[in-house]
């Protein structure tokens, strides 16, 4: 049986039309405007970690644009997105392991090999699709990635109740 928001190995959006517009033309234009207004000086160093808000775009889109502009056009093959769980309680990290995620701007493939490699690394790394059922924290990052990067895959991860010591 397929969970809500999932079909044919495609994770459909939970908050499109709420946290950001579901209209692809307006969404693309809105993100372009955010990026244009993000007057940043691009550092020559390769960005390894990016911290971005996950609220609705009317609240946090411009802030997110400052971060995403730093990676615009860079040749990332795989982007790991670690985001908090708001609705589903569990201890550890739920890693989405296959298929793709859909946004109004199109489909993004999951790096299945990398995701499954992570799942094999530690018992706190699990595949719990229920953690993604209502969650928005990964989803709101995706259109920004689609507007700033090309030819990339993702490894979506929802962090449950975790501690610095993964043995707890």
N, C-alpha and C positions, 0 to 999 in steps of 0.2 A: 504494500500500500504506500502511496506517495503522500508525503507530508504537505501541508498547505504551502503554497509558494514554490513548489518544485514540480517539474514535469520533464520527462525525457532527459534526465541528468542536467537540467538547466534550473538554476536557482533564480526565480523571478523576484523582482523588487518588492520590498515590504512597505516602503514609504515614498515611492515615486508618486507625485501628485500631492504630497503632504510636506515633506522636508525639502523637496525641490520639485520643479515642474516636471510633469510627465511628457510634455511636448518637446520632442527632440530639437527642433529648430530654436525654440525659446531657451532651452537648457544650454545648448551650445553657445548661443549668443550671450547668455548670462555669465557663463564661465569665462568666455572670451573677455567680457567687460571686467570681471573681477581680475583676471590676469593682466589686462592692460593697465588697470589702476594700481597694481602691485608694483610700486617703484622700488625694485630691489637691485642691489649690486650683486651680480652672480659671482660667487667665490669660485676660484679656479680648482679648488679641491673637489674630489668626487664625494657626493653625498651618500653616506651609508645608512643614515637614520633620519627619518623625517617625522616630526610630530605635528599632527593636524587635528583640529576640532571635528566633532561629529554631530553638531547640532544642525538644525535646518539652515539652508543657505541664506535666508534673509537675516539670520543671526550671526552665522559664522563663515559664510562663503568668501567674504573679502579677506578674512584672516587666513583661511585655508589657502587662498590664492598666493599669499606671500610665501608659504612653504612650497607649494607645488611649482611655482615659477622657478625655484632653485634647481629643479630637476628637468625642466622643460627641454625636450629634445635629446635627453641623454639616452644612451643605449642599454637600458636595463632589460635583461632577458626575463627575470622573475622578480616580482615584487611581493614581499611578505607583508601582509596587513595584520597587525595584532590589535584587536579592539576589545573593549570591555563588554561583558554581558549585562544587560539591564533587566532581563525578564526570566532567565533560566538559571537556576542555581546548580552549580556543580563545582567540583574541586579539580582544577587543571586547565587544560587548553583543548578546545575542540577544533580540529583541523579539518577543513572541507577537503576531501581527498580526490574528487573526480568531477568531470563535466565542465560546466561553465556558469558564469553569473551574467544575468541580463540586466541592462539598463536601457533607458530610452535612446541612448547613443549606440547601442549594439551589444554584442556578446563578448565576454572576456573569458578565455580558456583558463582553467586551473592547471597549474604545473603538477600533473598527477605523479610523476616520478619523484619530484622534490617533496611533495606532500606526504607520500607514502614512506619515503625515507625518514622524514621527521617522525611520523607515527611509530616507526620501529625503534626510535631512540630512547624513549622513556615512557614509563607506565602512566604518567600524567598527561601524555599526549594521546588524545582519543579522537575517535570520529563519532560525534554526537550531533546528528543533523537537527535535533530539536533545539539546540542552542541558537540556530540560525532562523528558526520559524518566524519570530516577530522582530528580530534584531535589526537595528539600523546602523550601528556603529561601523561596520565594514562597508555597507552599501553606499553611504554618502561619500566615501573616498573614491569610489569607482569612476564616476563621470569626470572628476578632476584628473585621474590617471589617464582616462581615454583622451582627454584634451591635451595632455602634456607629453605623453609617451606614445611610441609606436612599437608594434611587434613585441609585445610583452605578454607574459602569463602571470597569474597571481596564485598565492597560497593564502587563502583567507583563514584567519585564526580568531576564535572568540575565547577570551580569557574569562574563566569563571572565578570562583573564590580561590585565589592563589596566594602563596607566601613566597618570600625570597628563597626559602628552603623548600624545594620541590618534594622532599621526602615526607612533608606533613600532609 
